[in-house]
Amino acid sequence: MTILDKQADLAGPGIGNYDDLEKVLPTDYMSLLDRKETQVAIWAAKDYIEENLNKELNLMMVTVPLIVDSDSGVNDYLDRDGSRTPIQFHISNDYDQHPVDAEIVQAATKWKRMALAQFDMKPGEGLMTDMRAVRKDYFLDHDHSAYVDQWDWELAITEQDRNLDFLTDVVKKIWKVLKGAEMHVQEMFPQLKTDKYPDLPEELTFLHAEEILDMYPNLPRKQRETKVIQEYPAIFIYGIGWTLQDGFPHEMRAADYDDWVTETVSADGRPMHGLNGDILVWNPVTHRRHELTSMGVRVNPKTLVQQLEITGQLDFLDLPYHQAILNNEIPLSIGGGIGQARTLMSILKKAHLGEVSVTVWPQILKDMCAERNIFVLE
């Protein structure tokens, strides 16, 4: 495996071309639920997850923006390489006397932390949103779309909570809720329990990105994840963004929300980095790795500067969001985004995002799905 292979694997989700996707989509697929049953199950799972995640993490539902001011610095740029940019537009307002330059959110990652202060959240209190976003630069395949729906949540914490044990405890609570949602819909639709497509495992396996690199040192990130997820069908990967021993980060995480620079220690005593991570599961329908959530303890003033220095983005410090962190005007927090459509795909054992969410797809993909008995909503 060459350095170029590893470099190319760092950013940009999706498979990349439709010849490869054609090999991935199953040829023996039959949805376990019909179209009406699918809709009933979707809303049952959504209601369960929202109610129980709020209980587990002491969150409350709040409204969330679809549009933000371009100058605010609160939009999520997803990676650090500038490859995925938001949709921007000019609101001429008042004959251009008082205009606004706006953009569609790509995620509510930064807005949520600002909102903790807006709603006067104290440590141990938090918020959850039913977030909608647009990511125009994605390659549209079976588990990436331009339309994104997430349960974006954020919890105010103390300085003492900024550690690996606290992060792990929160991840376990989230997994308990997702597993509970699976069981809930299976009680409504017993046909979802089948030997053909195994259920999500009861517990997650926790691994550092560095440990996974040790296991598969010559493979790029996506292939490492595919290998490890076949051995452990549900994992949480710590430390996404820090440069590993091979000279590359596990993935190009943005520098101004998750804390991936803080030093930590693995369970067996080895030095590691990062207070963030992702939950990945094995998708038994498409036989691929499947990311459900990205999350982490958020940067404090010190680690914000450290990470922006590493990524060469210190100019961000002049933006209102970054100034709020530097001046301790917004709470310390932990937060993340749980992909709704991806989670529903896993729980309902679907082959394509388009079976559980409505968005635009190219004709080549719609034809490919129709040939494989995959009903894509339009």
Secondary structure, 3 states (H helix, E strand, C coil): CCHHHHHHCCCCCCCCCHHHHHHHCCCCCCCCCCHHHHHHHHHHHHHHHHHHHHHHHCEEECCCCCEEECCCCCCCCCCCCCCCCCCEEEECHHHHCCCEEEEECCCCHHHHHHHHHHCCCCCCCEEEEEEEEECCCCCCCCCCCCEEEEEEEEEECCHHHCCHHHHHHHHHHHHHHHHHHHHHHHHHCHHHCECCECCCCCCCEEEEHHHHHHHCCCCCHHHHHHHHHHHCCEEEEECCCCECCCCCECCCCCCCCECCCCEEECCCCCEEECCEEEEEEEECCCCEEEEEEEEEEECCHHHHHHHHHHHCCHHHHHCHHHHHHHCCCCCCEEEEEEEHHHHHHHHHCCCCHHHCCCCCCCHHHHHHHHHCCCCCCC
